[in-house]
């Protein structure tokens, strides 16, 4: 900042590539001790350079991109010092929240440069380490930081799953990119191959990554995803009709279903979304039969009445009505 003021007084400037002074890097120096004003200095430095370039009418697109890169590099240094500072995890996360919330931060992060990726990785390393410590349950600063870092993925991240990101670079990369679909796909593959299912809450992780309106929304049971992996994968990929076909084939085999009620809820949701009336009626009929087998006669009767009102007439419907009348 002093140099910027000095340059303003110069009438001529020469360039020499000699190394006329050297930096001594000492971990205990003031440059490596965290002070909350350090980030404020990063911001002030950005603004000083921007003002200087505007004053001389030289702030073009190239220099704007360069200036964003300079700020990201400054923030990278700040985050490295913050990560090693002697602070409580709550204090560390509060500072992360302040940095992430500053208006300049999202603007400079639009620059797709190596420093941008470094910033996200450093920030996530601090956040995941803090979460893994278990000391931040219910922290408002943590919630705000997660929301700003990964608006699409943050609900899938919990203290019970933090260790996964250190073990699996592909998962961390998807998190850095805030790619919920990719993260869910990766985790689904692990569940299908029974990987990490005993050590981590993979079902909860997938559940938190599902978009609003997903037929799988609200399902946090890893065993459900494991049992019906082909259909779940298809749903995550947006291939709902193919998922419906796979589930129909399973129902036609008349095998006992794991969590049949939940399975049929997903099936009926898919049929409704895809406007597949025959499949919807078929699923409703199976739902009524399952309720009857579970001893929930009134609910079964209500579904049967709904089907009758929709004009369903076939042998399976007749058999259901006979069993309801007979008290089977």
N, C-alpha and C positions, 0 to 999 in steps of 0.2 A: 504493500500500500504506500509505503514511503517512496518506493521507486516510481510509482505512478505520478506522485506529486513532483518528484525530481525531474521526470521527463518533460513535464509541462513547462519547465523553465529552460529547457535546452533548445538552442537554435540549430545545432548540428549533432548528428548521432553517427558514430562509427561502430563497426562490428569486428570483433576479434574472437577467434575460436580457441584461444589459449585458456587453459585451466588456471585461473589466477587465485582461486581460493577453493577450499575443500570443506565438505560437511563431515563432522564427526558424529556418528550415530551412537547415542548412549541411552539405553533403555530407561534410566532413571532421570533423564533430563526433563525439563518442564514440557518439552514437546511431546513427551510420552505419558504425561500425567493428565487424567481427564478432568476437564473443567467445563461445566455447562455452557460457558461463553465461547467455547471452541467452535461449536456449530454456528453460533451467532456471527463469529468472525468469518466462517466460510461464506455465509450469506452476504456479509458486508463486503468481502473481497469480490464476490460476483458482481454486486451492484456498482462497486467502484470501477471495475474494468468496463462494465457495460456503459456507465456514464462517460468514461474516458473515450470509448469508441464512438459513442453518439456525438460527443462534443466535436470530434474530428470527422464526423459524417462517414465513418468507415465500418459501421455495423451491418455488414451484408449477411446473407444466409450462411456463407462459409464460416465467418467469424462467430455468428450466433451458435452454430453447431460446436465450434471449438470451445466457446465459452461454457456451454453446457457440459462439455467433456471435462473442462478444468474444474467445474464445481463438483462433478461426480467423483473425480479423483480426490478432491479435498475431502469430500464426505467419506470416501473409502478409508482415508487415513484416520478420520475422526471415529469411524465405526471400529477400526482395529484397536484404537486406544480405548474406546468405550468397552470393548469385549474383555479387555484385560484389567480394567480399572477395579479398584477395591471398593465396589459398591454392592448394595443388596440387589437381589434380582428384581425387586419391585422398583428400585431407583433406576436400574438399567433399562427396564422396559418402559418406564415413564419417559425416559429420554428418547428411546426409540419411537414412542408414540408422538412426541413433540417433533422429532425430525420428519417422520412420515407425514405428519399433518401440515407441515409448513407449505404454503402455496407454491414456493419455488421447487419443492421436491418433485411433485408429479410432472411439472413442466420439463425439468431437465431429464427426467426418466423417459421422455418421448424420444430421446436420442439413442438409437440402437447401436451402441458402441461397446467395446469390451468393458469399460468402466461401469456401464449400466448393469451388466451381468454380475460383475464383482460386487456392486452395491447390494443387489438382491441376495446374493449368496451370503455375504457378510451379515446382512440384517437377519436373514432366516437362521443363520447359525446362532446368533445371539438369542433370538426369540425361542428357538427349539430347545436350546440349552436351558433357558429360564423355565420353560414349561416342563421339561424333563425333571427339573429339581423338585417339582411338586409344591413350590412355595407361592404360586400365583393363582390359586383357585379362586375364581370369581373376580379377578382383577379387571377393572374397567380399562386401565391402560393397555392391558394385554388384548382385550377384545377389540379396542379401537385400532390397535396396531395390526392385528390379524385382518380386520375388515379392509384396511387400506392397502395392505400388502397383497391380499388375495381375495377380492370380493366374491369370486365364484367358488373358491376352495376352502375358505377358512373354517366353515362349519364341520368339515371332515377331520380337522386336526384336533387331537386331544393329548393330554399328558401320557396316556397309555400307548400312544402310537408314535411318539417322538423319535424313539430309537430307530425306527424303520428308515427314516430319512438319512441317517448317518450310514446305514448299511447299504442302501439302495440309491445310487446316484440318479438313476432314471426317475425315481419318484421325486427326488429333490428338484430335478430339472423341470418336471411337469408342474411342481408347486411354484417354482420361480416364474414360470410362464403363466401361472394361474389357469392352467388347462384342466378343468374338472373332469371332462370326458376322458382325457388321456389317463389321469390319475385313477379314475374308477376302473378303466379298462385294465390297467396294470394290476390293481388289487384283485380284480375279478379273476385274472389268470392265476394269481397266487392261491386264491380260494379254491379254484377248480382243481389245482394240483396239490391241494392240502399243504401249502407252504405258509409258514408263519401263523397258521390259524390258532395254534395253542398259545403262542407267545403274545399275540397282539389282537386287539379288537377290530378285525378286518371288516366284519359286518357293519359295525358302527361307522367305520371310515367310509365305506361305500355309501351308506345311508346319508351321511352328511354331504356327500358330493353330488347326490342326485338333484336334477333340476326340478323346480316346481311343476307339478302336473305329470311327473313320471309315474307309470303304473307300479313301479317298485317303491315309490315314496313311502317312508315310514318303516321300511323293513330293515332291521339292524341285525338279523340273524344270519351269521356266516353259514350255518348248516343249510338254510334255505337256499342261499346262493350256490352252495356246493351241489345240492341235490338237483337243482334246476339250472345248472350252469349254462347249457346251450341257449335256453330261452332268455336268461338274464343277460347274457352277452349280446344277443340280438336286440333286446330292448335298449341296452346302453348304446348300441350302434344306430338306433333309430329304425331298425327293421322290425317294426311291430307286427306286421302281417305274417312274416316268417316265424316270429316267436309264437304267434297265435296258432299257426299250423303245427308247430312242434308240440305245443301244449295239448292241442286237440288229439294228436296221435297218442300222447301219453294217457289221456282220459279214455280213449277207445280201448286201451289195453286192460282196463278195469283193475289195475293194480292199486294196492293201498298207497295213498299219498302221504308224504310227510307234510304236516301242517296243511291239510286239505282245504280248510276254510280260507287261509291266506292265499293258497294257490288259486282257488276259484275266484277270489276277489280280484287278483291280478288278471286272470283270464277274462272275467266279465268286463273289466276296465278296458282291456285291449279290444275286445269285441265291440264295445260301445264306441271307442275312439276310431276304429276302422270301419264302423257302420256295417258290421257283419251280423245281420239279424239272426240267421240260422245258428251261428256259433253262440250268440248271446242267449238264445232260447235253450240250446243244448247245455250251456254252462249253468243257467238258472235251474234247469231240471236236475242236474248233478248236485247243485247246491241244496235244493230241497231234499234230495235223497240223503245227502250227508247229514243235514240237520236232523232228519228223522232217525238216522242211525245213532246219532249222538244223544237222542232222547229229547231234542228240542222240538216237540211236536207242534207247538203253536207257531213257532217261526217257520217250520216246514210248511204248515198249512197256509201261512201268509204268502209264501213264495209260490205255492201251488195255485192259490187263488189269483195271484198276479199273472201266472202263466195261462190260466183258464181265461182270464180277461183279455189276454193277447191272442186268444183263439188257438192255442196249441192243442193239437189232438194227435196222439200216436200211442203205440203200445206201451212205451215206457211211462208216459203220462198216466195212462189208465192204470198201470200197475202201482204207481205212486198213490193215486187216489184210493185204490182198493186197500192198500196198506194203511193209509191214514184212517180210513173208515173202520178197518178191522182192529186198529190199535196195535199194529205190529211194531 
